[in-house]
Amino acid sequence: MVLKKLVVMMMGCLGCAGQPTEPSTEKTESKSLIDESVVVTSPRVKLGDGRYLAYRERGVPKENSKYKIIIVHGFGSSKEMSFMASDELLDELGVYLVIYDRAGYGESDINSRRSLKSEASDIEELADLLELGSRFYVIGVSLGCYPAWSCIKHMPGRLAGVALVVPFVNYKWRTLPNDLVKDDYRKQLCRWVIWITRYGRGLLHWWLTQKLFPSASVLDGNPQFFCDRDLEVLKNTPGYQLFTQDGLKDRCVFDSLCSDIIVAFGKWDFNPLELTDPYPQNESSVHIWQGVKDKVVPVQLQRHVSQRLPWIRYHEVPDGGHLLVYDTAVCEAVLTSLLLGEDPPSFRPKFAD
């Protein structure tokens, strides 16, 4: 029972059920978290180290676009994640979107040497191979924000702008105030997550693939991790179950998931809360979007991040939870604020200084 509770809490706080996908009839071949079928049908690029990254495109044709954006999905998701901006707005603004499978997800090859820098390097190589130009935009979602933070740190000159949507917070960031996190159960949970993925991985793998525990549905309708708005999204949005027993039986796939957790929640080579403004001349901008009722990432932590980094433009969705990418109004506001510099009044934070 202890292990079961730990797994449930771990998945919830990672937001692993937080990104239902757009329906897809395509089959996949590679080490996939969704399906281990036979034929790779998505376009892919070959990186310098020989790995392949798969991607899909939305919006206007690349050669006709005014803005080129790479979207980085979160834990347990894929390039099939939804970003609910309308096609009409993408056409109006001239937006070309690329959503790619991060290493070890979907149809992309596993990176046994995954790191903060490798995630940023993958994004930069993808942009270069797709000829997105010298500068491009990045939108990170949930756990997919750690590659975006790494881009801000290691390659700020390549970024025309960055939006961090419900970004997770690593409790190992040294300057998080103790009075803010000391009673947060997620802090202890993060320690357990790192410990079990490092030292109890075999036991965790057995537990998730044995027949007594329905791991694929462990988060369905669980109000401990999702607010009412999120639960409504999960109820009405068709998606897939990433954490099926069949999908996790492949130890390479499972180990890749574990490496994603370890890099995200482990010790970083920099502290985002100590970053100085990389764009003092306003040549680019960084945004954070947070749901006030998010149960995966507490709004209090995100407010602290925004106060520590006043050069970041901070937006709050009053009734939003963790699944902001399933709100069309929010997604379109993310785009117009990132690309046009708009500041929607309804998403201005209401907390006191």
Secondary structure, DSSP 8 states (H G I E B T S, - for coil): -HHHHHHHHHHHHHTTTS--B--------SS-SS---S---S-EEE-TTS-EEEEEEEES-GGG-SEEEEEE--TT--TTB-----HHHHHHHTEEEEEE--TTSTTS---TT--HHHHHHHHHHHHHHTT--S-EEEEEEGGGHHHHHHHHHH-GGGEEEEEEES----TT-TTS-HHHHTT-HHHHHHHHHHHHHHHSHHHHHHHHHSTTS-GGGTTTT-TTT--HHHHHHHHHS----TT-HHHHHSHHHHHHHHHHHHHHHS--SS-GGG---S-TTSSS-EEEEEETT-SSS-HHHHHHHHHH-TTSEEEEETT--S-GGG-HHHHHHHHHHHHH----GGGS-----
